[in-house]
């Protein structure tokens, strides 16, 4: 399972807020909602978040093995 909990900690420690991400950096509220609900998003958005927050991908997302992952 892809988990965005590192994003919230990174955001908390940055000067940015969800409000500034939406208004200043034009991140949609739908993306914020996807982050809240651990929903899929594209790598371009992840790249934008890393650039805005000046962080690494590990500061935004982590993989947690789950029994509900699809069978390959």
N, C-alpha and C positions, 0 to 999 in steps of 0.2 A: 504494500500500500504506500502510495506517495503521501507524505505528511508535511504540511506547511507550518507546523508549530515553530520551527526555527525563525521563520519570517516574522512572527509576532514579537519574538524576543529582540530580533535585530531592529525592527521598527521602533520598539519601546526605547532602545538605546540610541536612536538616531534623532536628529532634529525634525524629521518628517513625521507626519501623521497620516491617517487615512484621508483626512480632509485635504491635506496638501498633495497627496498622491493623486487625488481626483481633480482638484482645481488647478494646481500648478503644473503637474506632470502628465495630466490627461490620461491617467489610468482609470478605466471605467469602474463604476460601482459594481458591475457584474463580475469583474476580475476580483475585486475585494471580496465579494460574496463567494466566489470559487475558492479563494484562499481560506475563508472561514470554514467552508464545508469540505475541504480537501478534494475538490473536484479537478478534473484534468484541465490543463491549459497548455498553450504552445510554448516552445522554447524561446521564441522572440519576446514574449511577455516576461519570462524568467530573466532573460538577458536585460531587458529594460529595468526590472526591479533591482538587479545587481548593480547596474550602472547608476541608478538613482540613489541607492543606499550605499554605494561604494563598498560593496561586499562581495564575498565569494558565493557560489551556488549553494554550498553547504550551510550558509547563513540564511538561506531561504527555504530549502527543501531537504527532506531526508527520506530514505526508503526504509520502511519497516515491513519485514516479512509478515504475511497474514494468511490465515487459512481461507480467507475469502478471495484471494488472488485467483485470477482465471487460470485454469489448467493449460499448460503448454504442451 
